[in-house]
């Protein structure tokens, strides 16, 4: 079961299209890579290579 991380200021911003883009700050607090190819992934995952 995944734990729920409450949002804090600086965890995300809205893209011009209206999507939530999670920042490196959020990913580090979450503590693991979801392997979705996130724009600000601090874990070095590249969905084009995996």
N, C-alpha and C positions, 0 to 999 in steps of 0.2 A: 504494500500500500504506500502510495506517495504521500509525503507530508505537504500540507498547504502552507505556502510562504505568503504572508500578507504583504501587499505592495507598500513600498516606502517611496518617498520622494527621490527621484533620480533612477528608479528601476526601469522606466520605459518612457518612450516618447511616441507621438503619433506621426506616422508617415504621411506624405501628401495625399495618399489614397485613403487614409483613415485607419490604417492598421496599427496595432500596438507593436512597437519594436523594443524588445527587451535589451537592456544595456549589459555591459560586462559586470557591473555591480550586482545586478539581479542574478546573473548566472553563477557568480562566485558564491553568493548567499545560498543559492539552491544547492550547490555542492556536487553536481554531476552534469555530464554532457547528455543531452537528449537525442543526439545524432540526427537533428532535423536540419542542419546546415544554417544555424542562426547567424545573422550578420555580425554580431559582436561576441561570438563564442571565444572564451578565454582558454579553452581546452585544446585548440588546434584542430578540431574536427573539420574535414573537408569532404562534403558529400559527393563531390565529383571524383574523389580518389578511393572511396570506400564502396 
